[in-house]
Amino acid sequence: MMVFFLFGSIIRTMMGKSSETTATEGDMEDRISSLPRNVIDLILDRVPIRDAARASLLSSKWRDVLAEYPHLRFNQQFSNSIARNRLPSEFNNDYVHIVNRILLQHFGPILKFVLDLPELHPMRLSDVDQWMLFLSRKGVRELTLDNSSSSPYKLPAYIFSFSELTYLKTSRCIFRPPTTFEGFGKLNRLILVEVTFGSSVLNVPQLVILILRNCSGVHHLNVSAPQLQKLTLYENDYLALDNYMICKKLAYVYLALPNGIQQHRQGERISLQELFGCWNTLTNAYLDGRFLKHLAAGIIPERLPTTMDCLRQLMLFRISFDLDQTACILCLLQSSLCLQKFEIWIESVADNDVTVLNYLEEPSRMNQTIDGLQTVKIRYFKGSKPEVLFIKLLLACSPSLEKIYIEEDEKLRLNERLRIAKELMRFSRASTKAEMMFQPLNSAST
């Protein structure tokens, strides 16, 4: 903490020099400059780049340090400091000028580059393209390009020549590689948010983590990632899982469909059996109710042909307990005998759906015990009959169960809470240790 305080003091005294402060300034500057290089890098990693740039303009020692520093962050804090007390036209010119100056004075590799792109005049985007060209020769390993402007930024072809990339995150961009693009050979983490795809063949042999959130044109994307371990597909405009079903090392999935996605945009229907037959190495699965309905193709078996022996945590959200969802949920539970944690978020429930009630009340509905299940959390519990019957099944088939947390919907009246709690407490339990914890949702931990 002391070195950060000294660095701030140096900048303040440098920006307002007087004869009385010269000696103090020089002493503090020497104390900072004499630190080991790795400590200086640690300081630069934690101070705004504009402050470091100001110090470099007034100190030859710090000028060389910043010019060699391999991590550059032009984040939102940086753009906000420039925008303060400036008109939009002035901001455009000054922002580009300052970034240009810092980049042109830099020599040596730039291993990590962060750019939070503000609202710039379209004419200024050519400058951003030139920054990417400059970076393509700097051996960048980690690139973050978050576009905060109202219009998407088209990634220039230069970005696809970053051969050393191990981490890439972009948002609100147009992703259209040149036809000569052969992939990112060293990339292991790829995060794309609100990205629009053109025709894209993405060969990423070392990719471990892939996140696609709110993307469009996903049907144009063809991914080859044989080492993939973590996959998030969240509310994209198209669902196609063929590229990922061959990923034999997949351990974590988070899959959610947007509201109102059209059937023709869901790709070829894949059944529950087909998908989890390929993904039997999963340890963590987070699935939304819309995705479960997508999987409800044909007859849903009581158990999968291949059990999910590695699955330890299962979270389901946007659940309405219609028949398709309910059948999928029970199938997954009876096929995950080593499951330890189960969480479910209720969206809405039809209280008197006779088909669902009859299905849940069948005497042999769950004849397979979930031996490893220890913790269950039910959020937005509405007290409907399907929910109550579902809890009854969980209590009856979980011999290792320790706690069920029931976070009640705030609309549930007090007298209803008491009635339902009494009913649940009367159910038989396979575990003598099982406890039920009731609390209103607004007071529950998130």
C-alpha positions as CSV (number, residue, x, y, z in Angstrom):
1,M,0.0,0.0,0.0
2,M,2.9,2.4,0.8
3,V,4.3,2.2,-2.8
4,F,0.9,3.0,-4.3
5,F,0.6,6.0,-2.0
6,L,4.1,7.2,-3.0
7,F,3.3,6.8,-6.7
8,G,0.2,8.9,-6.3
9,S,2.3,11.5,-4.4
10,I,4.8,11.6,-7.2
11,I,2.2,12.3,-9.8
12,R,0.5,15.0,-7.7
13,T,3.8,16.8,-7.0
14,M,5.0,16.4,-10.6
15,M,1.8,18.0,-11.9
16,G,2.3,21.0,-9.6
17,K,6.0,21.5,-9.2
18,S,7.4,24.2,-7.0
19,S,10.9,24.9,-5.7
20,E,9.8,23.7,-2.3
21,T,8.7,20.3,-3.5
22,T,11.5,19.5,-5.9
23,A,13.7,17.8,-3.4
24,T,10.8,15.8,-1.9
25,E,9.7,14.8,-5.4
26,G,13.1,13.7,-6.4
27,D,13.5,11.7,-3.2
28,M,10.1,9.9,-3.7
29,E,10.9,9.3,-7.4
30,D,14.2,7.7,-6.6
31,R,12.6,5.5,-3.9
32,I,10.0,4.2,-6.4
33,S,12.5,3.9,-9.3
34,S,15.0,1.9,-7.2
35,L,12.4,-0.8,-6.5
36,P,12.8,-4.2,-8.2
37,R,11.3,-4.3,-11.7
38,N,8.7,-6.9,-10.8
39,V,7.5,-4.6,-7.9
40,I,7.3,-1.6,-10.4
41,D,5.3,-3.8,-12.8
42,L,2.9,-4.7,-9.9
43,I,2.4,-0.9,-9.2
44,L,1.7,-0.2,-12.9
45,D,-0.7,-3.1,-13.0
46,R,-2.9,-1.3,-10.3
47,V,-2.8,2.3,-11.3
48,P,-4.8,3.9,-14.1
49,I,-2.7,4.0,-17.3
50,R,-3.4,7.8,-17.7
51,D,-1.7,8.4,-14.4
52,A,1.3,6.3,-15.4
53,A,1.4,8.2,-18.7
54,R,1.5,11.5,-16.9
55,A,4.4,10.4,-14.8
56,S,6.3,9.2,-17.9
57,L,5.9,12.6,-19.5
58,L,7.6,14.3,-16.6
59,S,10.2,11.7,-15.6
60,S,12.7,10.0,-18.0
61,K,13.0,7.1,-15.6
62,W,9.2,6.4,-15.7
63,R,9.1,7.1,-19.4
64,D,11.3,4.0,-20.1
65,V,9.4,1.9,-17.6
66,L,6.0,2.6,-19.2
67,A,7.4,2.3,-22.7
68,E,8.4,-1.3,-21.9
69,Y,5.5,-2.3,-19.7
70,P,3.7,-5.3,-21.4
71,H,0.2,-4.7,-20.0
72,L,-1.9,-1.8,-21.4
73,R,-5.4,-1.2,-20.2
74,F,-7.5,1.5,-21.8
75,N,-10.6,0.7,-19.8
76,Q,-13.8,2.7,-19.0
77,Q,-12.0,4.6,-16.1
78,F,-9.5,5.8,-18.7
79,S,-12.1,7.0,-21.2
80,N,-14.2,8.6,-18.4
81,S,-11.2,10.6,-17.2
82,I,-10.7,12.0,-20.7
83,A,-14.4,12.7,-21.2
84,R,-14.6,14.8,-18.0
85,N,-15.4,18.5,-18.9
86,R,-15.0,17.9,-22.6
87,L,-17.5,18.2,-25.5
88,P,-18.0,15.0,-27.6
89,S,-16.0,16.4,-30.5
90,E,-13.1,17.3,-28.1
91,F,-13.3,13.9,-26.5
92,N,-13.0,12.1,-29.8
93,N,-9.9,13.9,-30.8
94,D,-8.2,13.8,-27.3
95,Y,-9.0,10.1,-26.7
96,V,-7.5,9.0,-30.0
97,H,-4.5,11.4,-29.6
98,I,-3.7,10.1,-26.1
99,V,-4.0,6.4,-27.1
100,N,-1.9,7.0,-30.2
101,R,0.8,8.7,-28.1
102,I,1.0,5.9,-25.6
103,L,1.2,3.2,-28.3
104,L,3.7,5.0,-30.5
105,Q,6.1,5.5,-27.5
106,H,5.9,1.9,-26.6
107,F,8.6,-0.5,-27.5
108,G,8.9,-4.2,-26.8
109,P,6.1,-6.8,-26.6
110,I,2.6,-6.1,-25.4
111,L,1.4,-9.3,-23.8
112,K,-2.0,-8.0,-22.5
113,F,-4.2,-5.3,-24.1
114,V,-7.5,-4.1,-22.8
115,L,-9.7,-1.7,-24.7
116,D,-13.1,-0.5,-23.6
117,L,-14.2,1.2,-26.8
118,P,-16.2,4.3,-26.0
119,E,-18.7,6.1,-28.3
120,L,-16.5,7.4,-31.1
121,H,-17.4,9.1,-34.4
122,P,-17.4,6.5,-37.2
123,M,-14.5,8.3,-38.8
124,R,-12.4,7.5,-35.8
125,L,-12.9,3.7,-36.1
126,S,-10.1,3.6,-38.7
127,D,-7.8,4.7,-35.8
128,V,-8.9,1.7,-33.8
129,D,-8.2,-0.5,-36.8
130,Q,-4.7,0.9,-36.9
131,W,-4.2,0.1,-33.2
132,M,-5.1,-3.5,-34.0
133,L,-2.6,-3.5,-36.8
134,F,0.1,-2.1,-34.4
135,L,-0.8,-4.8,-31.9
136,S,-0.6,-7.6,-34.4
137,R,3.2,-7.1,-34.4
138,K,3.5,-7.0,-30.6
139,G,3.0,-10.7,-29.7
140,V,-0.3,-10.1,-27.8
141,R,-1.4,-13.0,-25.7
142,E,-4.5,-11.6,-24.0
143,L,-6.9,-9.3,-25.8
144,T,-10.0,-7.7,-24.4
145,L,-12.1,-5.5,-26.7
146,D,-15.3,-4.4,-25.1
147,N,-17.4,-2.1,-27.3
148,S,-19.5,0.3,-25.2
149,S,-20.7,2.3,-28.2
150,S,-24.2,2.0,-29.8
151,S,-23.0,0.5,-33.0
152,P,-21.1,-2.8,-33.4
153,Y,-17.4,-2.6,-34.3
154,K,-16.3,-4.8,-37.2
155,L,-13.2,-6.7,-36.1
156,P,-10.4,-5.9,-38.7
157,A,-8.6,-8.8,-40.4
158,Y,-5.5,-8.0,-38.4
159,I,-7.0,-9.5,-35.2
160,F,-7.1,-12.9,-36.9
161,S,-3.3,-12.8,-37.3
162,F,-2.6,-12.6,-33.6
163,S,-0.9,-16.0,-33.5
164,E,0.1,-15.8,-29.9
165,L,-3.4,-15.3,-28.4
166,T,-4.3,-17.4,-25.4
167,Y,-7.3,-15.3,-24.3
168,L,-9.8,-13.3,-26.4
169,K,-12.9,-11.4,-25.2
170,T,-14.9,-9.2,-27.4
171,S,-18.4,-7.6,-27.1
172,R,-20.7,-5.8,-29.6
173,C,-18.5,-6.7,-32.5
174,I,-18.9,-8.2,-35.9
175,F,-16.9,-11.4,-36.2
176,R,-16.1,-12.3,-39.8
177,P,-12.6,-13.9,-40.3
178,P,-10.9,-13.8,-43.7
179,T,-11.2,-16.9,-45.8
180,T,-7.5,-17.6,-45.3
181,F,-7.9,-17.7,-41.5
182,E,-6.7,-21.0,-40.1
183,G,-7.7,-20.5,-36.5
184,F,-6.0,-19.5,-33.2
185,G,-3.6,-22.3,-32.5
186,K,-2.8,-21.3,-28.9
187,L,-6.1,-19.8,-27.8
188,N,-7.5,-21.5,-24.6
189,R,-10.2,-19.0,-23.5
190,L,-12.7,-17.3,-25.8
191,I,-15.6,-15.1,-24.6
192,L,-17.9,-13.5,-27.2
193,V,-20.8,-11.3,-26.0
194,E,-23.4,-9.7,-28.3
195,V,-21.2,-10.7,-31.3
196,T,-22.7,-11.0,-34.8
197,F,-21.1,-13.7,-36.9
198,G,-20.5,-13.9,-40.5
199,S,-19.3,-17.2,-42.1
200,S,-16.8,-18.3,-39.6
201,V,-14.7,-21.5,-39.3
202,L,-13.0,-21.5,-36.0
203,N,-10.2,-24.0,-35.5
204,V,-9.1,-23.7,-31.8
205,P,-7.2,-27.0,-30.9
206,Q,-6.2,-25.7,-27.4
207,L,-9.5,-24.1,-26.4
208,V,-10.6,-25.0,-22.9
209,I,-13.3,-22.4,-22.2
210,L,-15.9,-21.1,-24.7
211,I,-18.6,-18.5,-23.8
212,L,-21.2,-17.2,-26.3
213,R,-23.7,-14.8,-24.8
214,N,-26.5,-13.1,-26.7
215,C,-24.8,-13.6,-30.1
216,S,-26.5,-13.6,-33.5
217,G,-25.7,-15.3,-36.7
218,V,-24.6,-18.4,-34.7
219,H,-25.7,-20.7,-37.5
220,H,-22.7,-19.3,-39.5
221,L,-20.2,-20.4,-36.8
222,N,-18.4,-23.7,-37.2
223,V,-16.2,-24.5,-34.2
224,S,-13.6,-27.2,-33.8
225,A,-12.4,-27.4,-30.2
226,P,-11.4,-31.0,-29.2
227,Q,-9.9,-30.0,-25.8
228,L,-13.0,-28.0,-24.7
229,Q,-13.8,-28.4,-21.0
230,K,-16.2,-25.5,-20.2
231,L,-19.1,-24.4,-22.5
232,T,-21.6,-21.6,-22.1
233,L,-24.3,-20.9,-24.7
234,Y,-26.6,-18.2,-23.3
235,E,-29.6,-16.8,-25.2
236,N,-28.0,-16.9,-28.6
237,D,-30.2,-16.7,-31.7
238,Y,-29.6,-20.2,-32.7
239,L,-28.8,-23.5,-31.0
240,A,-26.6,-26.1,-32.7
241,L,-24.8,-28.6,-30.5
242,D,-23.2,-30.8,-33.2
243,N,-19.8,-29.0,-32.9
244,Y,-19.7,-29.7,-29.2
245,M,-21.1,-33.2,-28.9
246,I,-17.7,-34.6,-29.9
247,C,-15.9,-32.8,-27.0
248,K,-14.9,-35.7,-24.9
249,K,-13.4,-33.6,-22.1
250,L,-16.4,-31.4,-21.5
251,A,-16.9,-31.0,-17.7
252,Y,-19.0,-27.8,-17.4
253,V,-22.0,-26.6,-19.5
254,Y,-24.3,-23.7,-19.1
255,L,-27.1,-23.8,-21.7
256,A,-30.0,-21.4,-22.0
257,L,-32.3,-20.5,-24.9
258,P,-33.9,-17.0,-25.3
259,N,-37.6,-16.5,-24.8
260,G,-39.6,-17.1,-28.0
261,I,-36.8,-18.8,-30.0
262,Q,-38.3,-20.2,-33.1
263,Q,-38.2,-24.0,-33.7
264,H,-36.4,-23.6,-37.0
265,R,-33.6,-21.7,-35.1
266,Q,-33.0,-24.5,-32.7
267,G,-31.1,-26.6,-35.2
268,E,-31.7,-30.4,-35.5
269,R,-33.5,-31.7,-32.4
270,I,-31.2,-33.7,-30.2
271,S,-32.7,-36.0,-27.6
272,L,-31.8,-36.2,-23.9
273,Q,-30.3,-39.6,-24.5
274,E,-28.1,-38.6,-27.4
275,L,-26.7,-35.4,-25.8
276,F,-25.9,-36.8,-22.3
277,G,-24.7,-40.1,-23.9
278,C,-21.9,-37.9,-25.5
279,W,-21.4,-35.7,-22.4
280,N,-21.0,-38.4,-19.7
281,T,-17.9,-36.6,-18.4
282,L,-19.9,-33.6,-17.1
283,T,-19.3,-32.6,-13.5
284,N,-21.4,-29.4,-13.5
285,A,-24.5,-28.7,-15.6
286,Y,-26.6,-25.5,-15.6
287,L,-29.7,-25.9,-17.9
288,D,-32.8,-23.7,-18.4
289,G,-36.3,-25.0,-18.8
290,R,-36.5,-23.9,-22.5
291,F,-33.5,-26.1,-23.2
292,L,-35.0,-29.0,-21.4
293,K,-38.1,-28.7,-23.6
294,H,-35.8,-28.7,-26.6
295,L,-34.4,-32.0,-25.4
296,A,-37.8,-33.5,-24.9
297,A,-37.9,-35.1,-28.3
298,G,-39.7,-38.4,-28.5
299,I,-40.1,-40.7,-25.5
300,I,-38.2,-39.6,-22.4
301,P,-36.8,-42.6,-20.5
302,E,-36.9,-43.0,-16.8
303,R,-33.1,-43.2,-16.8
304,L,-30.5,-42.6,-19.4
305,P,-28.8,-45.6,-21.0
306,T,-25.4,-44.2,-19.8
307,T,-25.4,-42.9,-16.2
308,M,-23.9,-39.5,-15.4
309,D,-21.3,-40.9,-12.9
310,C,-19.2,-37.7,-12.9
311,L,-22.0,-35.2,-12.4
312,R,-21.7,-33.5,-9.0
313,Q,-23.7,-30.3,-9.4
314,L,-26.9,-29.7,-11.3
315,M,-28.8,-26.4,-11.5
316,L,-32.0,-25.9,-13.4
317,F,-33.7,-22.5,-13.9
318,R,-36.8,-21.1,-15.5
319,I,-38.7,-24.3,-14.6
320,S,-42.4,-24.4,-15.0
321,F,-43.0,-28.1,-14.3
322,D,-44.8,-28.9,-17.5
323,L,-44.8,-32.6,-18.4
324,D,-41.8,-32.4,-20.7
325,Q,-39.6,-30.5,-18.2
326,T,-40.7,-32.7,-15.3
327,A,-39.9,-35.9,-17.2
328,C,-36.5,-34.6,-18.2
329,I,-35.7,-33.5,-14.6
330,L,-36.6,-36.9,-13.1
331,C,-34.6,-38.7,-15.8
332,L,-31.5,-36.6,-15.1
333,L,-31.8,-37.1,-11.4
334,Q,-32.2,-40.9,-11.7
335,S,-29.2,-41.0,-14.0
336,S,-26.9,-39.0,-11.7
337,L,-26.4,-41.3,-8.8
338,C,-23.3,-39.4,-7.5
339,L,-25.0,-36.0,-7.7
340,Q,-24.2,-33.9,-4.5
341,K,-25.8,-30.5,-5.1
342,F,-29.1,-29.8,-6.9
343,E,-30.6,-26.4,-7.3
344,I,-33.8,-25.4,-9.1
345,W,-35.4,-22.0,-9.9
346,I,-39.1,-22.0,-10.4
347,E,-40.5,-19.6,-13.0
348,S,-44.2,-20.4,-13.1
349,V,-46.3,-23.5,-12.4
350,A,-49.8,-24.6,-13.5
351,D,-51.2,-25.7,-10.1
352,N,-53.9,-28.0,-11.5
353,D,-52.2,-29.7,-14.5
354,V,-53.8,-33.2,-14.1
355,T,-51.3,-34.8,-16.4
356,V,-48.3,-33.6,-14.4
357,L,-50.0,-34.4,-11.1
358,N,-50.8,-38.0,-12.2
359,Y,-47.3,-38.4,-13.5
360,L,-45.7,-37.3,-10.2
361,E,-48.1,-39.4,-8.1
362,E,-47.4,-42.7,-9.8
363,P,-46.1,-45.1,-7.1
364,S,-43.0,-46.2,-9.0
365,R,-42.2,-42.8,-10.4
366,M,-38.7,-42.7,-8.8
367,N,-37.5,-46.1,-7.9
368,Q,-33.8,-45.3,-8.1
369,T,-32.1,-43.7,-5.1
370,I,-29.8,-40.7,-5.5
371,D,-27.2,-41.9,-3.1
372,G,-24.8,-38.9,-3.2
373,L,-27.3,-36.1,-3.0
374,Q,-26.6,-33.9,0.1
375,T,-28.0,-30.4,-0.6
376,V,-31.1,-29.2,-2.5
377,K,-32.0,-25.6,-3.0
378,I,-35.4,-24.6,-4.4
379,R,-35.7,-20.9,-5.3
380,Y,-38.9,-18.9,-6.1
381,F,-41.0,-21.7,-4.5
382,K,-44.6,-21.0,-5.2
383,G,-46.3,-23.7,-3.2
384,S,-48.0,-25.4,-6.1
385,K,-49.0,-29.1,-6.0
386,P,-46.4,-30.2,-8.6
387,E,-43.6,-28.5,-6.5
388,V,-44.8,-30.2,-3.3
389,L,-45.0,-33.6,-5.0
390,F,-41.5,-33.1,-6.4
391,I,-40.1,-32.4,-3.0
392,K,-41.8,-35.5,-1.7
393,L,-40.0,-37.6,-4.3
394,L,-36.7,-36.0,-3.4
395,L,-37.1,-36.7,0.3
396,A,-38.1,-40.3,-0.4
397,C,-35.1,-41.2,-2.7
398,S,-32.1,-39.3,-1.2
399,P,-30.6,-41.3,1.7
400,S,-27.7,-39.0,2.1
401,L,-29.7,-35.7,2.0
402,E,-28.7,-33.2,4.7
403,K,-30.5,-30.0,3.9
404,I,-33.3,-28.7,1.6
405,Y,-33.4,-24.9,1.4
406,I,-36.8,-23.7,0.3
407,E,-36.7,-20.0,-0.7
408,E,-40.3,-19.0,-0.9
409,D,-41.7,-16.6,-3.5
410,E,-42.5,-13.2,-1.9
411,K,-46.1,-13.4,-3.2
412,L,-46.8,-16.5,-1.1
413,R,-49.0,-15.5,1.8
414,L,-48.0,-16.3,5.4
415,N,-50.9,-18.7,6.0
416,E,-50.1,-20.6,2.8
417,R,-46.4,-20.8,3.9
418,L,-47.4,-22.4,7.2
419,R,-49.8,-24.8,5.6
420,I,-47.3,-26.0,3.1
421,A,-44.5,-26.2,5.6
422,K,-46.7,-28.5,7.8
423,E,-47.5,-30.7,4.8
424,L,-43.8,-31.0,3.8
425,M,-42.7,-31.8,7.3
426,R,-45.1,-34.9,7.3
427,F,-43.4,-36.5,4.3
428,S,-41.3,-39.6,5.0
429,R,-37.5,-39.2,4.4
430,A,-34.9,-41.7,3.3
431,S,-32.3,-39.7,5.3
432,T,-32.6,-39.3,9.0
433,K,-30.3,-36.2,8.8
434,A,-32.5,-34.3,6.3
435,E,-33.5,-30.8,7.4
436,M,-35.8,-28.4,5.7
437,M,-35.0,-24.7,5.9
438,F,-37.8,-22.2,4.9
439,Q,-37.2,-18.5,4.3
440,P,-38.7,-15.8,2.1
441,L,-36.7,-15.2,-1.1
442,N,-36.0,-11.6,-0.4
443,S,-34.2,-12.5,2.8
444,A,-32.3,-15.5,1.4
445,S,-28.7,-15.5,0.4
446,T,-28.1,-15.3,-3.4
